[in-house]
Amino acid sequence: MPFESPWQQQPQHHVRNPGVADDIDYEIKGQELQFLEIELDPGESAVAEAGALVWKDASITMTTVFGDGSGGADGGFMGKLLGAGKRLITGESLFTTVFTHQGSGKARVAFASPTPGAILPIKLDEIGGSLICQKDSFLAAAKGVSIGVHFQRRVMTGLFGGEGFVMQKLDGDGWVFVQMGGTVVERELKAGEELHVDTGCLAALTPSVDFDLITAGGVKSVLFGGEGLFFARLRGPGKVWIQSLPFSRLAGRMLAAAGSRGGQNRGEGSVLGGFGDLIGGRD
């Protein structure tokens, strides 16, 4: 007897409206190592980053598309080429994967982030229709959401802002799911209110927030404070999302722990230190 998905119900008819994202349901499971389950009605679709799939119900088909899949068949070749070019600029793959429920009732598909941290769900029409976020943060979205680019207009911000001149910009009215490192804090800034954030910890912001840089302090603070040359200065109104553990910081600690010997030092924590390496025959 064939296995039936526990979410299957009576068939429903889905009609796609141009320019409107599919109204999907979702559930985020886990704490520090989260994964995302999206529930689809018949005909509904979700778009995900290549390689993010964990599992799916058999009635959900998987199609690789050129660009972000938001334009559909009406976008034309040039529209798809433009969408793919935007993804290439942000360091993403030229292709995304569209998951469409072709059966009856309800079905689910699950995605996971490749790094430890949190998956943040955001309904774009509740924040003005746009979200600016760090590169590589996009995980999945309802079909109809556009994945584009945002260019930093200030030279200093582009050079030293932690994310370079190019960030991701997500536009539309549906759900998007972005991956962030560690624990995520949301702050809503009033008009004129300022917040200073480590440049690597700035994960996302709404377009209404003014993003600039300020020096981290005096000469001693810059040289010996360990916080770098600049802070990100965020001025409201708008929302910002801050991550506690940027992947670059985690990767840096892992490389430092591995050491110059490719991780062969097994004497960590030993009171003998380097002398123990000589005794152990490691040069």
C-alpha positions in Angstrom: 0.0 0.0 0.0 1.6 3.4 -1.0 2.6 5.7 1.8 0.4 8.8 2.1 1.7 12.1 3.4 0.1 13.0 6.8 -0.6 16.5 5.5 -2.8 15.3 2.5 -6.3 16.7 2.5 -9.1 17.3 -0.1 -7.9 18.7 -3.5 -7.9 22.5 -3.9 -7.5 24.6 -7.0 -4.7 27.1 -7.1 -4.7 30.1 -9.4 -1.5 32.0 -9.7 -1.8 35.8 -9.8 0.9 37.7 -11.8 3.0 39.8 -9.5 1.7 38.1 -6.3 3.7 35.5 -4.4 2.2 32.2 -3.4 0.7 32.2 0.1 2.6 29.4 1.6 2.6 28.0 5.2 5.8 27.1 7.0 7.3 25.7 10.2 10.9 26.2 11.5 12.2 23.4 13.6 15.3 23.2 15.9 17.2 25.8 17.9 20.8 26.5 16.8 20.8 24.1 13.9 17.4 24.8 12.3 15.6 23.6 9.3 12.6 24.9 7.4 9.4 23.0 6.4 7.2 24.6 3.8 3.6 23.4 3.3 2.2 23.8 -0.2 -1.3 23.5 -1.6 -1.8 22.0 -5.0 -0.2 24.2 -7.7 1.8 26.3 -5.2 5.6 26.6 -5.5 8.5 27.5 -3.3 11.9 28.7 -4.6 15.1 27.6 -2.8 18.9 28.0 -3.1 20.6 25.1 -4.9 21.7 22.4 -2.5 19.4 23.4 0.4 16.9 20.5 0.1 16.6 18.1 3.0 13.5 16.1 2.0 10.2 16.5 0.1 6.9 14.6 -0.4 6.7 12.6 -3.6 4.0 14.8 -5.1 6.3 17.8 -5.1 8.3 18.1 -8.4 11.7 19.8 -8.6 12.7 22.0 -11.5 15.9 23.9 -12.0 15.4 27.4 -13.5 17.6 30.2 -14.8 17.6 33.1 -12.4 15.3 33.4 -9.4 12.1 31.9 -10.9 10.0 34.9 -10.1 9.2 36.0 -13.7 7.8 32.7 -14.8 7.1 32.0 -18.4 6.0 35.7 -19.0 9.4 37.1 -18.0 11.0 36.2 -21.4 14.6 35.2 -22.0 16.0 38.7 -21.3 14.1 38.9 -18.0 15.5 35.5 -16.9 19.0 36.5 -18.1 18.8 39.7 -16.0 17.6 37.7 -12.9 20.5 35.2 -13.3 23.0 38.1 -13.8 21.9 39.7 -10.5 22.4 36.4 -8.7 25.9 36.0 -10.2 26.9 39.5 -9.0 26.0 38.5 -5.4 28.1 35.4 -5.7 25.1 33.0 -6.0 24.6 30.3 -8.6 23.0 31.2 -11.9 20.2 28.7 -11.1 17.6 28.2 -8.4 15.3 25.3 -7.8 11.5 25.6 -7.9 9.5 23.0 -5.9 5.8 22.7 -7.1 3.1 20.6 -5.5 1.5 18.7 -8.4 -0.7 16.4 -6.3 -3.8 16.8 -4.2 -4.2 17.9 -0.6 -1.2 19.3 1.1 2.5 18.4 0.8 5.7 19.6 2.5 9.3 20.2 1.5 12.2 20.9 3.9 15.3 23.0 3.5 18.3 23.6 5.8 21.0 26.2 6.1 24.6 25.0 5.5 25.9 27.0 8.6 24.9 26.9 12.3 22.5 29.7 13.2 18.9 30.8 12.8 16.4 30.9 9.9 14.5 34.1 9.9 11.0 34.2 8.3 10.0 37.7 7.0 6.7 38.6 5.2 7.8 41.2 2.8 4.5 43.1 2.5 4.7 43.7 6.3 8.0 45.6 6.0 7.3 47.6 2.9 8.0 45.0 0.2 11.8 45.0 0.3 14.6 43.6 2.4 18.3 44.2 2.1 20.5 41.5 3.5 24.0 40.1 3.4 25.2 38.0 0.5 24.5 34.3 0.6 21.7 34.8 3.2 18.8 33.7 1.0 17.6 30.2 1.7 14.0 29.9 0.3 10.9 31.9 -0.5 7.4 31.7 -1.9 7.5 31.7 -5.7 6.9 35.3 -6.9 9.6 36.9 -4.7 12.4 38.6 -6.7 16.0 38.1 -5.7 18.0 41.1 -6.8 21.1 43.2 -5.8 21.6 46.3 -3.8 24.7 48.5 -4.4 26.3 50.5 -1.7 26.4 54.1 -2.8 29.1 55.2 -0.3 32.6 54.2 -1.2 33.8 53.8 2.4 30.8 51.7 3.2 31.5 49.5 0.2 35.1 49.1 1.0 34.9 48.5 4.8 31.3 47.7 5.5 31.9 44.0 5.8 29.6 43.1 2.9 31.4 44.9 0.1 29.6 47.1 -2.5 26.9 44.4 -3.3 24.2 43.0 -1.0 21.1 41.0 -1.7 17.8 42.6 -2.2 14.5 40.7 -1.9 11.4 42.2 -3.3 7.7 41.1 -3.3 4.8 40.5 -1.0 5.4 36.9 0.1 7.4 35.0 2.7 11.2 34.9 2.5 13.5 32.9 4.6 17.0 34.1 5.2 19.8 32.3 7.1 21.9 34.1 9.7 24.7 33.1 12.1 24.2 32.5 15.8 21.3 34.2 17.5 19.3 36.9 15.7 18.0 40.1 17.3 15.5 42.4 15.6 15.6 46.1 16.4 13.1 48.7 15.2 14.7 52.2 15.0 12.7 55.4 15.3 13.3 58.3 13.0 16.8 59.7 13.8 17.7 56.9 16.3 21.2 55.5 15.8 22.6 52.1 16.5 26.3 51.1 16.1 26.9 47.5 15.1 30.0 45.5 14.3 30.1 45.4 10.5 30.1 41.6 10.3 27.1 41.3 12.6 24.8 43.4 10.5 22.6 40.7 8.8 19.7 42.6 7.2 17.8 45.9 7.2 14.9 47.6 5.5 15.7 50.2 2.7 14.5 53.1 4.9 17.5 52.6 7.3 20.5 54.8 6.5 23.7 52.6 6.5 27.0 54.3 7.0 30.3 53.8 8.8 32.0 55.6 11.7 35.4 55.0 13.2 35.6 52.6 16.1 37.3 55.1 18.4 40.7 56.7 19.0 44.0 55.4 17.8 44.4 53.0 20.8 41.0 51.6 20.3 41.6 51.0 16.6 45.0 49.4 17.1 44.4 47.3 20.3 40.6 47.2 20.8 40.2 44.2 18.5 37.0 45.6 16.9 38.4 46.7 13.6 38.5 50.2 12.1 34.8 50.9 11.7 31.4 50.3 13.1 28.2 50.2 11.0 26.1 53.2 11.9 22.4 52.6 11.3 20.0 55.5 11.5 16.2 55.0 11.5 13.5 54.8 10.8 13.3 51.1 9.9 14.1 47.6 11.1 17.5 46.0 11.4 18.4 42.4 12.1 21.7 41.6 14.0 23.4 38.2 14.0 25.6 37.2 17.0 28.0 34.9 15.0 28.9 35.9 11.5 30.2 32.9 9.5 33.4 34.8 8.7 34.1 35.1 12.4 33.4 31.3 13.0 35.6 30.4 10.0 38.4 32.6 11.3 38.4 30.9 14.7 38.3 27.5 13.1 41.3 28.3 10.9 43.2 29.8 13.9 42.5 26.6 15.9 43.7 24.4 13.1 47.0 26.3 13.1 49.7 26.4 10.5 50.2 22.6 10.7 46.8 21.7 9.2 45.2 20.7 12.4 47.8 18.1 13.4 48.5 19.6 16.8 46.9 17.2 19.2 48.4 18.8 22.3 46.0 21.6 22.9 45.6 22.4 26.5 48.8 20.6 27.5 51.1 22.4 30.0 54.0 21.3 27.9 52.9 23.3 24.9 55.4 23.4 22.1 57.9 21.4 24.2 55.4 18.6 24.1 55.6 18.6 20.3 59.3 17.9 20.5 58.8 15.0 22.9 56.1 13.6 20.7 58.3 13.7 17.7 56.4 16.4 15.8 58.6 19.0 14.2 
